[in-house]
Amino acid sequence: MTHPDTLTIAAAQYPIGEPKTLDEWEDKIARWVAAGAASGAQLLVFPEYAAIEQAAAFGAEVSGSLDRTLAIVAELAARRITLHQELAETHGVHILVGSGPVSKSDGRYVNAAQLVTPQGLVGEQEKIIMTPFERDWGISAGGPLRVFDTALGKIGIAICYDCEFPLLVRAQAEAGAEIVLIPSCTERVSGFHRVATGARARALENSIVTVQSPTVGDALWSPAVDRNAGSGAIYVPSEHGVSDTGIIAEGPLNAALWVTGTVDLARLRRLRTTGEMRNYADWSLQPGIVSADLGPAVEQVSLRP
């Protein structure tokens, strides 16, 4: 099936607020989606752990407790997904839902983000590699790694820390991903830059688009997402005729807004074999690399109507 030659993407620099009710939270999400769609974007990306904001609606006894926060946000996963399905249909956009804890059948929590289509189809990616603070929280490593075939193209998701590991994103690229979404949640500017560096490197290595969407601002009511720093961006390889800097769009640090840009997917496809530099094609030339296919297995998921 054919994929579009160009794509307009919006990455949220999403402020963690303190909604008093779930209705208030849903109204906020609806406003953000409406604004993102109004920019002309076909794909909207929300950040890692944006779902934690829901815990505020249950008062300090819940929102001030990490254990209770994880439990209630996990319970709300279905409601969260349904809301974004409805908004995706209303506005005719694909949406990456802000990630949050999801309960597994064995009682574990994983950190998962869902990609929803305007037709209501849903694909889910669990974070693969946990940060030290997630291990302390009791969040478990998830999987499998997936690539989602959509009307917009083949999309991978590398949640925050996952993008800092080249073989994960390489495996997605070899499975056909042209766009890798990187929702992030970082407490400090240093953490934000680690993720941004990973996102830019993965775009360069694989001749793909990477999209970083961070949480921003303080939410001192929460033991989980109390401080947030970052800016959103859309990255591509730095290449003449594509982008001299490798940055299609980049937002100001810690502002609450959408970062929107249009990428030329057709040109990126050509870069893989005819670019000034051919990092994607030359991957296997690295010393010690016997085959280009050394990464983890990737599950292909169709989200086409």
Kinemage of the C-alpha trace (Angstrom):
@kinemage 1
@onewidth
@group {chain A} dominant
@subgroup {mainchain}
@vectorlist {calphas} color= white
{ca met a 1} P 0.000 0.000 0.000
{ca thr a 2} L 1.156 3.536 -0.731
{ca his a 3} L 2.116 6.047 1.926
{ca pro a 4} L 1.987 9.858 1.657
{ca asp a 5} L 4.978 11.785 0.338
{ca thr a 6} L 4.667 14.534 2.965
{ca leu a 7} L 3.328 14.594 6.506
{ca thr a 8} L 2.537 17.390 8.946
{ca ile a 9} L 3.214 16.469 12.574
{ca ala a 10} L 2.556 18.299 15.846
{ca ala a 11} L 4.483 17.494 19.042
{ca ala a 12} L 2.977 18.671 22.324
{ca gln a 13} L 5.027 20.507 24.900
{ca tyr a 14} L 2.397 19.442 27.373
{ca pro a 15} L 2.021 21.107 30.791
{ca ile a 16} L 1.053 18.806 33.642
{ca gly a 17} L -1.835 20.592 35.348
{ca glu a 18} L -3.995 19.820 38.371
{ca pro a 19} L -7.523 19.089 37.119
{ca lys a 20} L -10.166 18.943 39.827
{ca thr a 21} L -12.327 16.422 37.970
{ca leu a 22} L -11.939 13.939 35.135
{ca asp a 23} L -14.317 16.069 33.078
{ca glu a 24} L -11.926 18.994 33.503
{ca trp a 25} L -9.047 16.805 32.356
{ca glu a 26} L -11.020 15.602 29.330
{ca asp a 27} L -11.907 19.186 28.396
{ca lys a 28} L -8.213 20.085 28.482
{ca ile a 29} L -7.261 17.183 26.226
{ca ala a 30} L -10.075 18.099 23.834
{ca arg a 31} L -8.812 21.691 23.612
{ca trp a 32} L -5.270 20.535 22.946
{ca val a 33} L -6.348 18.109 20.218
{ca ala a 34} L -8.531 20.765 18.583
{ca ala a 35} L -5.620 23.213 18.560
{ca gly a 36} L -3.210 20.628 17.184
{ca ala a 37} L -5.609 19.638 14.426
{ca ala a 38} L -6.261 23.306 13.588
{ca ser a 39} L -2.542 23.693 12.833
{ca gly a 40} L -2.999 21.329 9.905
{ca ala a 41} L -1.208 18.426 11.566
{ca gln a 42} L -2.244 14.921 10.596
{ca leu a 43} L -0.400 13.294 13.505
{ca leu a 44} L -0.485 14.613 17.089
{ca val a 45} L 2.020 13.382 19.676
{ca phe a 46} L 1.527 13.635 23.451
{ca pro a 47} L 4.350 12.914 25.938
{ca glu a 48} L 5.395 10.170 28.281
{ca tyr a 49} L 3.508 9.997 31.590
{ca ala a 50} L 1.058 12.721 30.536
{ca ala a 51} L -1.644 10.366 31.827
{ca ile a 52} L -0.429 10.850 35.419
{ca glu a 53} L -2.305 14.171 35.335
{ca gln a 54} L -5.557 12.225 35.765
{ca ala a 55} L -4.635 11.361 39.356
{ca ala a 56} L -5.126 14.986 40.422
{ca ala a 57} L -8.873 14.583 39.894
{ca phe a 58} L -9.058 12.252 42.910
{ca gly a 59} L -7.654 14.610 45.523
{ca ala a 60} L -4.468 14.661 47.552
{ca glu a 61} L -4.976 11.230 49.156
{ca val a 62} L -4.595 9.669 45.713
{ca ser a 63} L -2.464 12.189 43.834
{ca gly a 64} L 0.019 12.525 46.708
{ca ser a 65} L 0.613 8.764 46.872
{ca leu a 66} L 2.725 7.138 44.175
{ca asp a 67} L 1.113 3.715 44.669
{ca arg a 68} L -2.418 5.110 44.492
{ca thr a 69} L -1.535 7.289 41.526
{ca leu a 70} L -0.257 4.329 39.527
{ca ala a 71} L -3.296 2.240 40.441
{ca ile a 72} L -5.925 4.830 39.514
{ca val a 73} L -4.229 5.907 36.288
{ca ala a 74} L -3.930 2.259 35.233
{ca glu a 75} L -7.641 1.768 35.974
{ca leu a 76} L -8.450 4.725 33.726
{ca ala a 77} L -6.565 3.405 30.687
{ca ala a 78} L -9.691 2.330 28.791
{ca arg a 79} L -11.431 5.669 29.407
{ca arg a 80} L -8.297 7.509 28.315
{ca ile a 81} L -8.063 5.571 25.073
{ca thr a 82} L -11.774 5.985 24.311
{ca leu a 83} L -11.515 9.759 24.699
{ca his a 84} L -8.643 9.942 22.227
{ca gln a 85} L -10.448 7.639 19.784
{ca glu a 86} L -13.418 10.006 19.812
{ca leu a 87} L -11.193 13.046 19.323
{ca ala a 88} L -9.225 11.370 16.533
{ca glu a 89} L -12.471 10.626 14.702
{ca thr a 90} L -13.862 14.132 15.266
{ca his a 91} L -10.771 15.874 13.936
{ca gly a 92} L -9.601 13.295 11.397
{ca val a 93} L -6.146 12.903 12.935
{ca his a 94} L -3.907 10.170 14.288
{ca ile a 95} L -2.979 10.672 17.964
{ca leu a 96} L -0.281 9.214 20.174
{ca val a 97} L -1.938 9.146 23.597
{ca gly a 98} L 0.201 10.381 26.481
{ca ser a 99} L 1.672 7.294 28.112
{ca gly a 100} L 0.878 5.972 31.550
{ca pro a 101} L 0.909 2.847 33.679
{ca val a 102} L -1.081 -0.094 32.332
{ca ser a 103} L -1.849 -3.197 34.404
{ca lys a 104} L -0.833 -6.600 33.065
{ca ser a 105} L -2.655 -9.820 33.863
{ca asp a 106} L 0.089 -10.854 36.292
{ca gly a 107} L -0.293 -7.643 38.310
{ca arg a 108} L 2.725 -5.826 36.885
{ca tyr a 109} L 2.602 -2.259 35.627
{ca val a 110} L 4.157 -1.309 32.317
{ca asn a 111} L 4.548 2.142 30.787
{ca ala a 112} L 2.497 2.128 27.577
{ca ala a 113} L 1.458 4.600 24.895
{ca gln a 114} L -1.353 4.033 22.412
{ca leu a 115} L -1.532 5.161 18.791
{ca val a 116} L -5.136 5.774 17.700
{ca thr a 117} L -6.465 6.375 14.197
{ca pro a 118} L -9.458 8.392 12.964
{ca gln a 119} L -11.245 5.076 12.402
{ca gly a 120} L -10.816 4.100 16.059
{ca leu a 121} L -8.084 1.500 15.587
{ca val a 122} L -5.585 1.284 18.450
{ca gly a 123} L -1.992 0.081 18.608
{ca glu a 124} L 0.013 -0.023 21.833
{ca gln a 125} L 3.737 0.159 22.507
{ca glu a 126} L 5.165 -0.671 25.922
{ca lys a 127} L 8.435 0.864 27.053
{ca ile a 128} L 11.258 -1.640 26.756
{ca ile a 129} L 14.006 -0.373 29.065
{ca met a 130} L 13.203 1.105 32.465
{ca thr a 131} L 15.012 4.061 33.991
{ca pro a 132} L 16.232 3.760 37.595
{ca phe a 133} L 13.305 5.822 38.886
{ca glu a 134} L 10.812 3.588 37.062
{ca arg a 135} L 12.368 0.527 38.662
{ca asp a 136} L 11.945 2.245 42.024
{ca trp a 137} L 8.283 2.870 41.190
{ca gly a 138} L 7.733 -0.803 40.368
{ca ile a 139} L 7.223 -0.294 36.628
{ca ser a 140} L 8.296 -3.367 34.651
{ca ala a 141} L 9.988 -3.689 31.290
{ca gly a 142} L 7.479 -4.258 28.513
{ca gly a 143} L 7.386 -5.429 24.934
{ca pro a 144} L 7.374 -6.535 22.229
{ca leu a 145} L 8.822 -3.856 19.998
{ca arg a 146} L 6.310 -2.925 17.296
{ca val a 147} L 5.906 -1.021 14.042
{ca phe a 148} L 2.449 0.238 13.100
{ca asp a 149} L 1.379 0.368 9.455
{ca thr a 150} L -0.964 3.355 9.163
{ca ala a 151} L -2.456 5.501 6.424
{ca leu a 152} L 0.272 8.035 7.272
{ca gly a 153} L 3.135 5.584 6.914
{ca lys a 154} L 4.907 3.050 9.091
{ca ile a 155} L 5.349 4.407 12.606
{ca gly a 156} L 7.487 3.230 15.509
{ca ile a 157} L 7.326 4.423 19.114
{ca ala a 158} L 10.403 4.652 21.353
{ca ile a 159} L 9.297 5.888 24.761
{ca cys a 160} L 11.844 8.319 26.221
{ca tyr a 161} L 14.842 6.259 27.455
{ca asp a 162} L 14.262 3.650 24.732
{ca cys a 163} L 15.404 6.119 22.065
{ca glu a 164} L 18.859 6.216 23.679
{ca phe a 165} L 19.506 2.607 22.613
{ca pro a 166} L 20.392 2.434 18.897
{ca leu a 167} L 19.456 -1.196 18.249
{ca leu a 168} L 15.847 -0.687 19.343
{ca val a 169} L 15.153 2.067 16.836
{ca arg a 170} L 17.344 0.389 14.220
{ca ala a 171} L 15.134 -2.684 14.447
{ca gln a 172} L 12.049 -0.527 13.918
{ca ala a 173} L 13.656 1.180 10.920
{ca glu a 174} L 14.599 -2.162 9.379
{ca ala a 175} L 10.984 -3.229 9.901
{ca gly a 176} L 9.936 -0.277 7.756
{ca ala a 177} L 9.379 2.566 10.219
{ca glu a 178} L 9.840 5.963 8.573
{ca ile a 179} L 8.638 7.918 11.605
{ca val a 180} L 9.587 7.170 15.220
{ca leu a 181} L 7.644 8.952 17.949
{ca ile a 182} L 9.535 9.724 21.153
{ca pro a 183} L 7.269 10.797 24.014
{ca ser a 184} L 9.404 11.944 26.949
{ca cys a 185} L 9.185 12.977 30.584
{ca thr a 186} L 12.338 14.447 32.103
{ca glu a 187} L 12.814 16.292 35.364
{ca arg a 188} L 15.878 18.292 34.375
{ca val a 189} L 17.222 20.021 31.283
{ca ser a 190} L 20.093 17.519 31.305
{ca gly a 191} L 17.614 14.657 30.992
{ca phe a 192} L 15.756 16.399 28.204
{ca his a 193} L 18.994 16.827 26.273
{ca arg a 194} L 19.852 13.136 26.675
{ca val a 195} L 16.589 12.217 24.987
{ca ala a 196} L 16.959 14.929 22.344
{ca thr a 197} L 20.476 13.707 21.556
{ca gly a 198} L 19.151 10.174 21.170
{ca ala a 199} L 16.314 11.363 18.942
{ca arg a 200} L 18.667 13.281 16.651
{ca ala a 201} L 21.131 10.401 16.448
{ca arg a 202} L 18.415 7.884 15.584
{ca ala a 203} L 17.155 10.165 12.787
{ca leu a 204} L 20.682 10.426 11.365
{ca glu a 205} L 21.510 6.719 11.609
{ca asn a 206} L 18.316 5.513 10.006
{ca ser a 207} L 17.323 8.318 7.588
{ca ile a 208} L 13.999 8.692 9.363
{ca val a 209} L 11.882 11.304 11.113
{ca thr a 210} L 11.961 11.353 14.910
{ca val a 211} L 9.482 13.363 16.961
{ca gln a 212} L 10.083 14.317 20.598
{ca ser a 213} L 7.143 15.409 22.764
{ca pro a 214} L 7.954 16.359 26.397
{ca thr a 215} L 6.066 17.161 29.566
{ca val a 216} L 6.760 20.697 30.805
{ca gly a 217} L 6.230 22.745 33.969
{ca asp a 218} L 5.920 21.943 37.657
{ca ala a 219} L 3.250 19.719 39.195
{ca leu a 220} L 4.314 19.746 42.825
{ca trp a 221} L 1.179 17.852 43.878
{ca ser a 222} L 2.584 14.713 42.207
{ca pro a 223} L 5.367 12.463 43.524
{ca ala a 224} L 5.726 11.109 39.981
{ca val a 225} L 5.850 14.117 37.636
{ca asp a 226} L 6.554 16.982 40.039
{ca arg a 227} L 9.103 18.750 37.845
{ca asn a 228} L 9.301 18.665 34.071
{ca ala a 229} L 11.673 20.228 31.565
{ca gly a 230} L 11.929 20.005 27.815
{ca ser a 231} L 10.989 21.197 24.378
{ca gly a 232} L 9.382 19.443 21.455
{ca ala a 233} L 11.081 18.872 18.133
{ca ile a 234} L 10.877 17.149 14.784
{ca tyr a 235} L 14.227 15.802 13.577
{ca val a 236} L 15.529 14.455 10.268
{ca pro a 237} L 19.045 13.749 8.979
{ca ser a 238} L 20.993 16.937 8.261
{ca glu a 239} L 21.215 16.784 4.496
{ca his a 240} L 21.243 19.339 1.688
{ca gly a 241} L 17.727 19.704 0.313
{ca val a 242} L 16.154 18.236 3.453
{ca ser a 243} L 17.403 20.302 6.382
{ca asp a 244} L 20.852 21.776 6.882
{ca thr a 245} L 20.450 21.519 10.670
{ca gly a 246} L 18.449 18.295 10.906
{ca ile a 247} L 15.752 20.236 12.758
{ca ile a 248} L 12.403 20.650 10.987
{ca ala a 249} L 10.817 22.339 13.999
{ca glu a 250} L 11.828 22.977 17.609
{ca gly a 251} L 9.993 24.707 20.438
{ca pro a 252} L 11.186 27.063 23.178
{ca leu a 253} L 12.213 25.370 26.414
{ca asn a 254} L 9.356 24.698 28.861
{ca ala a 255} L 6.636 26.616 27.004
{ca ala a 256} L 3.172 25.044 26.743
{ca leu a 257} L 2.432 24.744 23.020
{ca trp a 258} L 2.360 22.592 19.920
{ca val a 259} L 5.513 22.310 17.796
{ca thr a 260} L 4.439 21.708 14.202
{ca gly a 261} L 6.357 20.910 11.045
{ca thr a 262} L 6.006 19.211 7.672
{ca val a 263} L 8.402 16.479 6.604
{ca asp a 264} L 9.172 15.249 3.096
{ca leu a 265} L 8.957 11.485 3.479
{ca ala a 266} L 9.569 10.820 -0.214
{ca arg a 267} L 12.903 12.636 -0.090
{ca leu a 268} L 13.913 10.744 3.049
{ca arg a 269} L 13.185 7.452 1.311
{ca arg a 270} L 15.567 8.438 -1.481
{ca leu a 271} L 18.245 9.460 1.016
{ca arg a 272} L 18.624 5.893 2.185
{ca thr a 273} L 20.314 4.932 -1.061
{ca thr a 274} L 21.236 8.199 -2.810
{ca gly a 275} L 22.006 10.714 -0.055
{ca glu a 276} L 25.260 12.609 0.487
{ca met a 277} L 25.891 10.181 3.330
{ca arg a 278} L 24.182 6.788 3.477
{ca asn a 279} L 24.131 5.891 7.134
{ca tyr a 280} L 21.132 3.598 6.810
{ca ala a 281} L 22.615 1.581 3.952
{ca asp a 282} L 26.096 1.492 5.497
{ca trp a 283} L 25.046 0.232 8.936
{ca ser a 284} L 26.478 -3.248 8.336
{ca leu a 285} L 29.913 -1.818 7.494
{ca gln a 286} L 30.597 -1.130 11.164
{ca pro a 287} L 33.393 -3.379 12.511
{ca gly a 288} L 31.917 -6.333 14.342
{ca ile a 289} L 28.539 -6.083 12.630
{ca val a 290} L 28.004 -9.344 10.765
{ca ser a 291} L 24.476 -8.526 9.683
{ca ala a 292} L 22.403 -5.380 9.690
{ca asp a 293} L 19.669 -7.379 11.376
{ca leu a 294} L 21.030 -7.749 14.906
{ca gly a 295} L 18.285 -5.950 16.798
{ca pro a 296} L 15.277 -7.378 18.632
{ca ala a 297} L 12.350 -8.930 16.795
{ca val a 298} L 9.696 -6.431 15.730
{ca glu a 299} L 5.988 -7.182 15.563
{ca gln a 300} L 4.182 -5.653 12.584
{ca val a 301} L 0.731 -4.266 13.429
{ca ser a 302} L -1.728 -2.992 10.829
{ca leu a 303} L -3.711 0.102 11.795
{ca arg a 304} L -5.101 0.640 8.325
{ca pro a 305} L -8.881 0.946 7.966
